[in-house]
C-alpha cells in the first residue's frame, strides 16, 4: 500500500511532497490515530526526513516525544538511524550530592524505530518497539520540545494559507489545531512566508538608505510591495550607476536567490552580469518574502520598469519551477538557462545512494561536458541510463526533459558571456563574502552592501588602468592577433591569446569548396577527456567566406562567449590575414569605449576624487546654462548644436591636445556661445 502526502506547493499546483510505501499495511479504525498509521516492519520512505517526520507525527498522536538515539555512516553517508522515545536511556547526573541531583525524564523506555538505507536509495523500517514503560499523555504531547518543531506539513499549511491571503490569526489557528500546539513557533515561521521578517531598526534603515540614495541622484529607483495589511512583502532597488550599467551589459543576466538565503538566512535576490573585464556587476537587488511565482513576477516586472522597459536577451538561474514560470511570463523572448554549478552540485545528494555512484557520476559528467553535439549527448546520456538502470530516477528524468536549458550542446548557440560556467557561479556566490556574516542584520547589510559595491568599482577602475599600461604579448606573427590585442581589455586579450596558442593542438585535415565564395575547412583538435585525461581527436568544421572573410565554426565558441575559437584561428592563419571583419571585435569586450555609467554620480564611486569627473561636471553645468538660453529659439539651438559637433570633430582629430584649463574653457563658452543673440 502507498501513502502519499499531497498538498499544494507554493504555486498552487498539487504535487507529491513525500511518499511512503507501506507493505501489507491495514489501517484499523479503532486505533484512533487520526490518519497516522501504526508503524510496521517493512514500511519504506523516500528520504530519511520523511521517516523521522512520520514517526514524530505518530508520537505526537500517541503522547510522547522523539529523539535520535544512534546513527551510523559509511563513506560520509548516513546508512542507519534509530529514533526512540524521549524518555529512553538511563538517568544521568553530574551532581555529587544525590539530594541536589536535578530531575530527569529518563525511564529507560525501550520504544524505538530503526531505519536503514537501501541500495535503491530508500529507507526501510527494520524494527519497531511500540511498548512504553511510562504513561502516555496525548493531550500534553505538544509541550514536548521535539513536538514544537514546525514540520514540513505544517509549513506547507502556512504557505497555503498565506498564498490564499488568509488573515494571519486564521493561519495561526489552523496550524495550532494541526500541530496541537501553541502558535508561537508557527508565528515565527510566517514571518518568512507572508512578509519580510525585519528586525528592530531594519525598516527605518532601509527607508533612510533609499532617501539618501535618491538625494544623491534622482535616477535612484526603488519599489515596495505591500500586502492588504500594509506589511512589507517584497522590495527592489537599483542605483543610478547600476541602471546605466544595464544599458551596456544587460544582454545577459544571472539571477540567484539561493546563496544568501542558505548561508545567511537573508532573502536577497541580486540581478548580476559581467562587464568588459569579465568581472561581476550588479544591476539591481531585491528582498523577497517568498520564493513563489507571484513574488518573482512582481520582482521581474519591477526590474523591467526600472530598466526603461528593456529585458535581457538571456537569463541564467538555478533550477526553480516558480522562477521558471515567472520568466516565461515577464521575459517571454529571453533564453532561459540553468546554471551548471547549481545543477551538478546536487549530483552527490541525488545519486549517492547507488552502489555504482562513482561510475554513474563520471558517466553523467562526461555526457554533459564531453558531448559536442546534441546527437552525441543523447547517445552518451542514454548509455549511462541503460547501463546503470536509472530509468526510474525522477531527478535525472527531469533534467533530461529540460536538457535544452542547461546541457552545453543544446545552449551553445546563445550568448551568455560565460555566465553559466562553474567558476562564474561560485564567484557570484562570493560577491558579498567578507562583508556579511551569519548575524548580520538588514541595517548592517545596507551599510556593508555599499562597501561591497565600492570595492567592485575600485577593481574595475584598477583593471581599466591596467589595460592601458599593460599589453598582452602576442604569440603569433599574424596581424589579426594585434587587432584584438589593441582593442580588447587585458582579460579578454588573454582569452583570445589562449585560443591563438591553442592552434598547436589543431591540424587542418581537409578543405571542401562549397561554392565560388564559401569553403569548408575540417579541423582536427586533440583533446583530453575525463579524469584519466584520455587523448581523443575531435573534428570541427569551419565555413569561410572568401569575399567578406566571415567565419563560422561548429564549436560555437564565438556565439556563446564572444571569443573567436582556435579552429577559426587555424583558417585565418592559413589565409595569412592581417585584419578581420569588425563583427569579431565586440564592443562588449573593448577597452577603447567611453562607457556612460562611469560618469554617473553615486556615493560609493568617489566621484569628487577624480579630476576628469570634475571636468565632466563643469562641462555639463556650462552646457545647461547654454541650453537654457538657447532652447526657445531654433536659430540659437542650431548654432549650439553646430558648435558641439565642431568641438567633437576637433577633439577626435587633435589626439595630442592637452586638456583645456577651466578658465580657458569658461572663456570660450562665454564668448562664443552665451554672448550671441538672434
N, C-alpha and C positions, 0 to 999 in steps of 0.2 A: 504493500500500500504506500502511496506517496502523499505526503502532506506538503502543501505549498502555502507559503505566506505571501498572499497577494495584496499589494497596496499601491496606491498611485504614487509615481515618482514626482519630483518637483515640477515636472512639465505637465502633469495631469494624465499621462499615459500609464496604463496598467502594465506592470512588468513583474517578473518573479524576483523577489528580493532574496529569498533563501529557499532551498529545497531540502527536505529530509526524506530519504527513502526508508520506510519502516516495513520490515519483512514480517508477515504473519501477525500483523497487529490488529486487534479487535478492540474497539472503544466500548467501554461499559458505561451506560448512562448513570448507573447508581454509584459510579466512582466520584461524581461531582467535582470534576477537575476543570470546569469552565473552559472546555475546549483544549486543554493541555493534556495529551495522552500520558499514561504512566510509562516510564522508561522501561524498555525491554532489550535484552541482548539481541544484537543483530541490526539495530537501527543504525542508519548511516547519515552523515551530514556532509554537505559540500565543503564547508570550511570549519576550522577549529572554533571560530567565534560563534558560528551557528549552534554548535554543540553546547557551548557554555551558556549562550543566551536561552536555549531551550531548557536546560537544567535549572537555570536561575528562575525562569517563569514557573516551572513546576514547583520549585522550592517555595516561591512566594505564595502560591496557592495552598501548599501544604502547611506552611508556617515555620520555615527555617531558612537560614542563610547559607550561601555557598562560598567556599574559599578554595583556592588551588592548593592541593596537598603536595603532590610530586609531579615532576615532568622530566623527560629525558630528551636529548638531542643527538643527532647523528649528522656530521658534516655541517654543523651550524643550523640545521633544520630540525624543528621540534617534531618528534615522531610519536611520543606517548605522553599522556597527561591524565592525572586523576583529580577530580573535583570531589570535595567532601563537605559534610555538614560543618557549619561554622563552630559547632561545639565539639568537633573531633579533636583528638590529641590530648596529651597529658597536661594537667595544670603545671605551670612553671612560675617560679618566683625567685627573685634575687635577694629578697629580704632575709636577713639572718635571723631576725626575730619573728617566729611564726605568728605572734599576735599582731604584728604590723604588716603581714602579708596582704597585698591588695586582693580584692575579689576577682574571681575568674569564672568564665562561662564554659570552660572545658570540662567535658564529662567522658572523654574517650569514646564518643559516639562513632560507630562504625559505618554509618550511612555514607555511601560514596558512589561515584560513577567513573569508570575508566574508559578512555578513548585512545585509539591508536591509528596512526596514519597508514593508509593502504597504498598499494602500488599505483592505483588509478587516481590518487590524489584526494580521495575522500577519507572521512574519519569514521571508524567503526566502533560501536559501543560493545566492548568486550565483556564487561562485568558490571553488575549493578547490585547494590545493597540498599534496600528500601527501609529497613527497620531502624528506628532510633531508640536510644536508651533514655530519652527525656521526653517531656511533654511538648507537643507542638501547638503553636498559637497562631493560626492563620489570620486572626483579626488584628494581630500586632506585628505581623511579619514586615510591614512597611517601615517599622522603626529600625530594622537591622541595616547596618551600613551597606552590605552587599546589595540590598534591595532598593537603595536610594539612588543607585546609578541609573541615569536615563538610558534605557536600552534602545537599540535601533528602531524597534517597532513603535516606541513612544515618540522618538524623534520624528518618525515619519508621520505620526498623527499630528504633531505640532506643525510640521511643514505643510501638511494637507490643509489644516485649518487656516494657517496664515496665507497660503496661496488662495484660499477661498475668501480671504479678507474677513474672517470671523472676528468678533470682538475678543480682546485679549483675555478677559475674565472667562469667556466661554471656552477658549482654548485651554486655559489652565485647569478649569473644572473638568474638562473631558480627560485630560491627562491624569488628574488626581484619581478620577474614577477608574481609569485603566490601570494605573500603577498602584492603586490602593495606598497612595502615599500623599505626603504633603506637597504643595505646589511650589515650594521654594526652588528646588533644583530645576524643575520644568521652566520656571520663570527665567532663570539664568540662561537656559538654553535659548529661549525665544529671543533673547537679546541679539543672538547671532542670526536668527532666521527672519523675523519680521522687520527689524530695523537695525541700524548700526548701533552697536553697543559701545557707547562713548564713556570714557572715564571723566572724572571731575576736571574741568578746565579744557577738555578737548574741543568742545563745540566753540567756546569763546576763542580759543587759539586759532582754530580754523577760520572763523569769521574775521579775526584781526589780520590773519595772513592774507586772506582774499582782498580785504580793503587796502592793505599795504601794497600788494602787487598791482591792484587797479590804479592806485595813486601813482605808482612808479611808471606805469604805462597803460594807457586806456585800452590797448589791444589785449590785455589780460582777460581770459574768458573763464567763467565758472558757471555751473548749473547744479541745482539741488533738486532731488526727487523726494517729495513728501507723501506720506500716506494720508488717509482720511482724518487721522487724529493729529496731523501736523508733526508726526515724528519723522526724523531723517532716515530715508531708506538708502539712497544712493547719491554719490557726489562725483562730479567730474570737473577737472580744471586743466588749463593749458596756458602757459605764459606766452608773451608776445614773441619771444625768440623761438619757442617750440612750434608755434603756428607758422612762422616763416620758414623754419627748417623743413616742415612738411612739404612746402612748395618745391623744395629742392630734392628731397629724398623720400617722399611719401609714396613712391611707387610700390614699395614692399614694406609691410608692417608685421611685426611679431607681437602677438597679444598673449600674455601669460598671467594667470591668476594663481598658480599653484605654489610658487616659491615662498612668498612672504606669509601666505596662509598656513602652509605646512610648517614652516620653520619658526615663524614669529607670531602666528595667530592674528595676523593683520590682513584684512580682506582687501589688499591693494592690487589694482589692476592697471598696469602700465602699458601704453602703446609705444613700442620701441622699433627703431630702424637702424640702419647703418649709414655712415657718412662716406665721404670720398676716401678716407683713410681706412675704411673697414671698421671704424670704431662705432660703439653703440651710441645712439642718440635717442632722446626722449621726445615724443610728440605730444603726449598728454597722459594724465593719470586719473584713475577712478578709485573710489571706495564703494564697494557693493555689499549689501546686507545678505544677499542670497545669490548663489550661482545657478539661476534658473533662466529660462528663455526670456521671460518678461524683463528681468533686470538687464540682461545682455542687450536686448533690443533697445531699451532706453539708453544704455551706455553708448552703443554704436550709433544710434541716431543723433545723440548729443555730440559725439565725435565728428560726424559728418557736418553738422551745423556749425561746429567750431571751425572746421576747415573750409568754410565757404561753399559747402555742397560737394567738395571733392572727396572721392573714395580711392583707396589703394587699388592697384592692379592685382596684387597678390597679398594674401594674409596667411601667416603661419601661426598655428595654435597647437595646444595639446588635444588629446582625444576626449572631447566633451560634447555630448549629444545636445545639451542646451545651447552651447556656444555655436555648434554647427547649425542648429535651427535658426538662431538669430542672424548668423552671417548670410544664410540663404535669403532672409527677409530684407536685411539692410544693405548687404553688399552682393546683390544677385549676379553682377558681372565680374566679380573678383574671383581669381582662382584660389581656392581654399586648400592649403596643405597642412598636413600634420607634421609636427616636429619629430624627427627620428629619435632624438635624445629622449623625449618623453615616452615614446613607444617602446624602444628597445631596453630601457632601464627596467621595464616590467617583465622582461623575459624570465629572470630567476623566480619572481613571485608567481608567475603563471605556469611555469614548466618545471620547477624544481622537484615536484613530486614524482616525476618519471625516473625510472631506473637508468635509462639511457640519456639523462638530462644533458650531459656534456656534448654528446654526439648530436642530439636534437638542436641544442643551442648553436653549435658550429654549423650545422646544415642550414638553419634558418638565417643566420647572419650571412653565410655565403650566398644564399639565394638572393638576399636583399642587396648586398654590396657588389657581388661579382657578376650579376646578370646585366649585360649591357643592352639587351633588347627586351621588349615585353614578352616575346615568344620564349626567350631563354629563361626569363623569370618564371613563367607558367610551368615550364618543364622542370626546373630545379625545385620550385616550391612543391609541385606535385610529387616529385620523388621523395622529398622529406616526409610529407604527409603519409604517403603509402608505405614507405619503409618502416616507419615507427608507429603506424596505425593511429594517426592523430585525427582521423576524420571526426571524432566526437568532441574534440576540443573547441568549445564555443569561442574562446578568445581568438585562436588562430583563424577560425572560420570567419569571425567578424572582421579581422584585419584583411583577410583575402577579399572579402566583399567590398571593402573600401580601399583597395590597393591603388586606385587612381589618385588617392590623396597623399600617399606617403612613399611608395616604392620609387626609388630614383629612376628606374627605367620608364616609369609612367609619367613622371613630372619634370623630366629634364628639359622639356620644351617651354617651361615657364621661368621667367627671370625672377630669381629670389635673392640675388646679391649675396649668396652664401648663407642666408639666414636659417636654412634648415640643417646646417651642419652641426654635428655633435658639439664641437668646441664652441660654436657660437651660442648655443643654448646654455651651455654651462656658464659662459662668461656673462650672459644676460642675467642668469640667476644670481651672479655675484655682484650685480650692479650696485646694490646698497650694502654689501658686506663691508664691515668696518665702520659703518655709520649708525647701525641699529643693533640691538640685542634683544633677547627674549622678553625683557621687562620694559622695553621702550613704549612709551605712551604715544598717542597720536600727536599730542602737543610737542613732545620731543622730536617725533619723526619729522614734523613740518620744518623744524629748525635744521635738523641734520639732512633732510631732503635737499634743501637749498645748498648745503655744503657739498653734497654729492654732485649736484649739477655744476657747481663752481669748479670742482675737480675735473669734471668731464670737459668743460670749456677750456680749462688750462691745458689738458692733454692734447686737445685738438689744436690749440694755438702753438704748442710746442712742436707738434708734428708738422703744422704748416710752415713753421720756421725751418724745421729740418729739411723739408722738401726743397727749399731754396738755398740751402747751404750744403747739402749732401747729394751726391749723384750716384746712382747705382751703376756699377761698372758693366759695360756691355760684354757679352760672351760670344759675339759673332761679328763678322765683318760687314754684315748686311745693313743697308741704310734704313730699312723699315724698323729695325730694333731701336735705333736712335730716335726715330719718330715717336715711338711710345715712351722712351725714357725722357724725352724733352717735355712731353705732355702730362704724364701721369704722376700721381703722388708717389712717395717713396714706397709705401706698402704695395701699391698696385704695380709699380715698376718691378719689384721683386717677384710678384706673382707672374708677370709676363716673362721675366728673365728665366724663371724656373721652367716655363714652357719651352723657351728657346733652348735652354740647356737639355731639356728632355728629348730633344731631337736625336740625341745619341742612341736612344733605345728604339728608335723608329727607322724603318727602311722602306723605300719605295719599291713595291713589288711589280706593279704594272700600271699602264696608262691606257684608257679607252676613250676614243673620240666619240662623243655623243652626237654632236653636230658641228657646224662651222665655228661656233663660238664656245661651246661647252666641252670640257674634257673632264673625265672622271679618273681620279688617282686612287689606287689601292695602297693603303699604308699599313704595314705590319708593325705592331708595337709589342715588345717583350715586357710582360707584367708579372709581378709576384702575387700569388693568390694564397689566401688562407693563413693560418697561424704558422704553418710549416714553410710558408713563403715558396711555394712551388712555382717555378718559372713556366709561364704559358704565353704563347704568341696569339695576339688578338688582332683581327683585321678591321680597319676603319676605311670609310670611303669619303673622299673629298671631291666636291664638284667645284670647278674653277671656270670663271668666265673670262675669256681671253681679252675681251674689249673693256669691261668695267672693272676687272680684277677682283670681282666679288667671289667669295669662297664660302662653302657650307660643308660642315663635317657631320658625320653620323654620331659623333660623341656628344654633340650639342653643348659643349662647354661654354661657348660664347653666348648662346641663347640663355643659359641658366645662370651663369655667373658674370658674364660681361668681360671675360678674358679669352683672348684668342688661343686656341689649343695648339699643342705641339704638332698635330697632324697637318694643320693648315700652314704652320711654320715650315714644315718639310716642303710643301708645294711652293710657298713663296721663295724659299731659298733656292729651289731648283730654277725658279724663274728669275732669280737674282734681282728681286725688286728693291728699289731704293725708297719707294713711297707706296703706301697702300691707301685705299679709299678712306675718307674721313668717317664713314659709318662705323669703322672699327675702333676709332678713338672716341670713347664715350665721354660726354661731358660730365657724367656722374663721377668718374674717377680722375678728372682733370685737376691739376694744381694751379692752372692759369686762369681760373674763373673767379671773378669777384662775386661772392655769394651774398645775397641780400640780408640773410639772417645775422651775419657778422656785424651789421650796422644797427641792429635793434638794441635799444637800451633796456637792460634788465639789471637788477641789483647784484646778481651773482657773477656778472661778466666783467666787473671792474672797468666800466666804460670810461670813467673820468681819468683813469691812469694812462690811457693810450692817446698820444698826440694826434694820430691820424683820425681817431674818432672825434676829437675836439674840433679838428679842422672840418670834418664832415658836418658836425653840428652847426658850426659857424656858417658854412655854405648854405645849409638848409634854412637857417634864420634869414640870411640875406635874400635867398630866393623867395621866401614867404613875403618879405617886405615888397619885393618887386611884383610878385604875383598879385598881392592885394591891390596895388595901384594900377596894374595893367588889365585886370580881369574884366573891367567894364567897357573895354574898347577892343574891337577886332584888330585895329591897326597896332595898338600897343602890345597886345598879346602876340601878334605875328612877329614884331620886332624882338620880343623877349625870346621866343622860340628860335628865331633865326640866330640870335647871339649864342644861345645854348648849343645849337648844332655846330656853330662855328667853333665854339670852345671845345666841343667834343672831338672834332676833327683835329684841332690844334694839339690837343693832349695826346692823340693817337700817334701823330707823326713826330712829335718832339719827345722822343723817349728819354733823351738825356737831360731834360729840364729839371732844374732844382725846384722844389716846392716853393710857391709864392708865399711871402710873408702875409700875415693877416692884414697889416696896414696897406700893403700894395693892393691886395685883393679887394679890400674895402674901398680903396680909391677908384679902382676900375669899375666896380659895381655902381658907385655913386655917380661918376662922370658919364659913363657910357649908357647906363640903363635908367637910373632913377631921375637923372637930370633932363630926360627927354619928355616932350609932350606932343600931342597931336597937332 
